[in-house]
Amino acid sequence: MMSDILCEPRGGLGVITLNRPRRLNAFQTGMARQLDEALSRLAASAETRVILIRAEGSYFSAGGDVDFFKETVAAGPEAAQQAFAELVDAVHAVIQRLAELPVPVVAAVQGGAAGFGLSLLAACDLVVAERNSRFNPAYVGLGASPDGGISWMLPRLLGLRAARRLLMLGETPDAVAALDLGLIDVIAEPGELAANAEALAARLAAGPTLAYGRIKGLLADSARHTLPEQLDAEKRNFLASAASDDFQEGLQAFLTRRRPEFTGR
């Protein structure tokens, strides 16, 4: 049976593919668990310097599988509550995993993303999207509140007012509007998504990955830190960076006017 998630290490680049194109890469519990396992496997490899999440088919991810929802509700209230709890736990494990990864994660989005698909790309560090993409929070249309950490991420990415507008009114911005909002980072022209996303991933893979991990941690902690706490955290991380091989390489490259060759050590 074909896996819903494909995982392909390519040296320093780890590629994860959402592989349910006939279902618009919609998630059910097993697929979410497979994604978490793939992320864990790549994170455990010392070779992994960047992760690229892409999708087969015409659409990045439609979020939760509506057929799964229909079958779950038909099983009765008690069974439905259990099944939905397992699904939410599985997708939340993915979001937590992404938040804790020390390496950058790039999402390559074609067609668009809805529901948990939107949560998934929001949890990635950088997002490249095709110009024809649209982004749909979707939850309010089902009479549901959101999951997948989107209520935590959108206010930080877009601001509280824009987050409220998207989630409560169910607005569906196109790629240009999403770029203006700060939901995505790069617009790719038709046919250029793979090349653009892989070029961005290669650029990150050649960079100081230890510093990237520290940057991710500092940004994540900034929301709960006071300014003095954040300054202390910056000091600790800078001193750790200054003791790394990458810092020595970066300094020598700057002084000798050459391109640095970082090793992630």
N, C-alpha and C positions, 0 to 999 in steps of 0.2 A: 504494500500500500504506500502511495506517495505521501511523504511527510508534508505537513502544513507549513513547516518552517525548515528552510535550508540554511546550513551554516558552512561557510567555505573560508578557511584561513588561507590568505595569500601573502605569506611572509608577515610583514608588519601590518597589513590591512586585513581585518576580519569582515567578511561580507555576510550579512543575514538577509535572507529573502523571504518575504511573506508569500506563501505559495498556495493560496486558494483563489485563483483568479476567477473561476466560475461563480464564486460567492462574493466577488469584489473584496476578497481578503478579509471577510468578516470573521470575527473571533467567536469561538466557543471556548469552554474551559480548557480542553486539551491543547488547543492551539496556543493559548496564553502560557500554559505550562511549558510547552515546547520552546517558546520564545525565551522564557526565563532561563531554561536550561542552556540554550544556545549562547545567551549573553554570559552566563556563568562560565561556560566552557572557554569562551574567548578571553574573558577576564583572567582566567587562571593561567593563561599562556604568557610567558615572559616575552614572547615575540610580538604580541599584539600591541600596536601603537595607536591605532584608530579603528573604529567600527563604523561600517556603512550599513544602514538599514534601507533596503529597497523592496520593491514588490513586483510580482509578475502580473501581467494583464494590463487593463486600461485604467485601474483605479488603485490608489495606495491602500486604503482600508475604509470600509463602510462601517467600522466599529463593531458593535455586537451583532451576532447572527440572529436576524429576526425570526427565522424558522426555529432556531433553538429557543428563542423566547416563547414562541407559540406553543411548542411542545412542552416546555417547562410549565407554563400556565395551565395547560390542559391536564397536567398530572395532579392538580389540586393544590390548595393553598400551602399546606405544610411542606409537601415535596418541592413546591416552587420556591419557597423561602430558602430551603436548604441548597437547591441548585443555584439560585441566584447568589447566595452567599459564597459558594465555592467559586463561581465565575468572578465575582468582585475581588475575592481574595487573590485569585490567580492574576488578574490584570494589575492589581495593586502591587503584587510582588515584582512584576515587570518594571513598574514605575520606580519602585524603591531601588531596584537593581540599577536602573539607568542613573538614578541620582547618586549612587555610591561608586559608580565606575570611575577609576582614576584616569581613563583615556577619553579623548573626545569621541563623540558620536554624531555622525552626519546622517540625516534622513534625505532620501531622494523620492520626491512625491510627484506622481503623474495622476492626472484626473482630479484628484482632491482627496479629502479625508473627512470623515464624519464620526461623531460620537467618540468612542475610545480611539479610533484612528487619529482624531485630532489631539486627544490626550497624549498619544504615543509620540507624535511629531513634536508636540510642545515640550516633551521631556528630553528631546534630543538637543544637543548643544548648537548645532547649525542645521538649517533646513534649506535645501534647494528644491524648488517646485517649478513644474512646467507652467508656462503662461496660461494654459487653458484650465488650470486647476481652480476648484472652488472649495471652500472650507465651511463645514456645517456642524455646529455643536450638536444638533439633532435631539438632544435629550428632552427638551421642552415639548417637542412635537409628539413624543411618546407619553407625555404626562409624567415624566420622571425628572428627578434631580440628577446632577452629573456625578460621574465617578472617574476613576483613572487619574485623580489628582488635578483635574482641569480647573477646579474651583480654587486651588492653591496656586497653580502656575499662571493662569490668565491674568489675575490682578498684578502679578509681578512682571509679566511680559508686556501687557497692554495698558495697565492702569485699571483701577477699580471701576470707573464709569464705563469704559469700553468693554470690560469683562462682563459687567452687568447687562449691557446692551446685547452682546452676543448670546449669552446664556439665557436671558429672559425673553428676548424677542426672536431668538433663533435666526439672527442675521447670517447670511452666507456670503462673506466677502470673496471676491475673486483674487487672483494672485497679486495684482497691482495693489488692491486695497489691503491685502494681508501683509504685503511688504511695508506699506505705509504704517500699518498698525504695529508692526514688529513681530508678527506671528511667523514670518519666514524671513530668510536672509538673502536669497539669490533667486532671481527668475531666470529659468532656462527656456530658450526658444524651442519650438517643436523639433524633436529629433536630437536635441543636444543635452537632454537631462543626464544620461549616463556619463557622458564625457565631462560635463560640468561638475557633477557630484564626485566622480572619481578623481578629478583634478584637485578639488578642494580637499578630499581625503588624503591624497598624496602629499599635498602641501602640509597638512597637519602631521602626517606620519614622519615627515622630514624635520619636524620642529622639536622643541624641547619638551618632550612628553611629561617629564617629571614636573616641570613648571605648569603645564596645562592642568595636571591633576591638582596642584596647589591652587591654581586660579579657580577651578571648579569648586573646590572646598571653601575658599574664601567667599566667593559669591553666594554659595548656598547658605553659609553661616551668617552673612551680613544682615539678613532679615531679622534674626533674633539677637544680634549683638548690639550693645551700645557702641558709640564711637570709640571710647577707650578700649573696650574688649576687641573691637575690630583692629585697632592699631596694634594691640598686643599680638593678635593672630597674624597680622601682616609681618610683624617683626620676626616671629618664630619661623614663618614660612620663608621669608627672605634669607634668614641666616641658614636655614636648611638648604635653600637653593644655592647660596654662595659656597657651600661645601661640596657641591656636585661637580662631576666631570663636565656636564653641559655648561655650567656657568664659566668654568675655566676656558672651555672651547669658544663660547660666545664672546668672552672678553678678548681672547687672543685674535679671533676673527675680526672683531671690531678694530683692534689696534693695528692689524696688518691689512685691513681693507680687503678681506676676502669673505666668501660665503661660509658660514659656520656649518660644520658637519656634526650634528647632535646625535647622541647614541642612546638617550634616555637613561643615563646613569649619572 
